[in-house]
Amino acid sequence: MRVAVLAFAAGVICLQFQPVLPTWAAWCWLGVLPWFLPRRGSGWRVVLVCLGCFFLGFGYASWRAELRLADAL
């Protein structure tokens, strides 16, 4: 659980270093995709959960930034 939260936070932090705000929908779909892949072995399960949480964090932060910029503009 802690690793998943850290991966989510890493996705949010990674967005802060992007020069251009990406579209959030594609990143959220990338975050959901690993949940539907077949899981073999516990090692791959942790990797897939971390990737999914990273992409969900990135997409969530992008979505929130888009909402804030829409109000400002």
KOLFIFI-297514 format. One record per residue (C-alpha): x, y, z; residue number from 0. Coordinates in steps of 0.25 Angstrom, whole numbers, plus 5000, padded with zeros to 4 digits. Layout:
BEGIN
+------+------+------+-----+
:    x :    y :    z : num :
+------+------+------+-----+
:    X :    Y :    Z : NUM :
...
+------+------+------+-----+
This chain:
BEGIN
+------+------+------+-----+
:    x :    y :    z : num :
+------+------+------+-----+
: 5000 : 5000 : 5000 :   0 :
: 5011 : 5010 : 5003 :   1 :
: 5018 : 5007 : 4990 :   2 :
: 5005 : 5010 : 4983 :   3 :
: 5004 : 5023 : 4990 :   4 :
: 5018 : 5027 : 4987 :   5 :
: 5016 : 5024 : 4972 :   6 :
: 5004 : 5032 : 4972 :   7 :
: 5011 : 5044 : 4978 :   8 :
: 5023 : 5042 : 4969 :   9 :
: 5013 : 5043 : 4957 :  10 :
: 5008 : 5056 : 4963 :  11 :
: 5022 : 5061 : 4965 :  12 :
: 5026 : 5057 : 4951 :  13 :
: 5016 : 5066 : 4945 :  14 :
: 5022 : 5078 : 4952 :  15 :
: 5034 : 5077 : 4943 :  16 :
: 5027 : 5076 : 4930 :  17 :
: 5028 : 5089 : 4921 :  18 :
: 5014 : 5087 : 4915 :  19 :
: 5002 : 5082 : 4922 :  20 :
: 4998 : 5069 : 4915 :  21 :
: 4984 : 5064 : 4913 :  22 :
: 4979 : 5057 : 4926 :  23 :
: 4970 : 5046 : 4919 :  24 :
: 4981 : 5038 : 4913 :  25 :
: 4989 : 5037 : 4925 :  26 :
: 4977 : 5033 : 4934 :  27 :
: 4974 : 5022 : 4923 :  28 :
: 4989 : 5017 : 4924 :  29 :
: 4987 : 5017 : 4939 :  30 :
: 4975 : 5008 : 4938 :  31 :
: 4981 : 4998 : 4928 :  32 :
: 4990 : 4991 : 4937 :  33 :
: 4979 : 4986 : 4945 :  34 :
: 4973 : 4978 : 4933 :  35 :
: 4986 : 4971 : 4929 :  36 :
: 4989 : 4957 : 4934 :  37 :
: 4996 : 4956 : 4946 :  38 :
: 5007 : 4945 : 4948 :  39 :
: 5015 : 4945 : 4960 :  40 :
: 5015 : 4954 : 4972 :  41 :
: 5027 : 4962 : 4966 :  42 :
: 5020 : 4967 : 4954 :  43 :
: 5007 : 4970 : 4962 :  44 :
: 5015 : 4980 : 4970 :  45 :
: 5021 : 4986 : 4957 :  46 :
: 5008 : 4987 : 4950 :  47 :
: 5001 : 4994 : 4962 :  48 :
: 5012 : 5004 : 4963 :  49 :
: 5011 : 5007 : 4949 :  50 :
: 4996 : 5009 : 4950 :  51 :
: 4997 : 5018 : 4962 :  52 :
: 5008 : 5026 : 4955 :  53 :
: 5000 : 5028 : 4943 :  54 :
: 4987 : 5031 : 4951 :  55 :
: 4995 : 5041 : 4959 :  56 :
: 5000 : 5048 : 4947 :  57 :
: 4986 : 5048 : 4940 :  58 :
: 4980 : 5053 : 4953 :  59 :
: 4990 : 5065 : 4955 :  60 :
: 4988 : 5068 : 4940 :  61 :
: 4973 : 5069 : 4942 :  62 :
: 4974 : 5077 : 4954 :  63 :
: 4983 : 5087 : 4947 :  64 :
: 4974 : 5088 : 4935 :  65 :
: 4963 : 5092 : 4944 :  66 :
: 4971 : 5102 : 4951 :  67 :
: 4976 : 5108 : 4938 :  68 :
: 4962 : 5108 : 4932 :  69 :
: 4957 : 5117 : 4944 :  70 :
: 4969 : 5126 : 4942 :  71 :
: 4967 : 5128 : 4928 :  72 :
+------+------+------+-----+
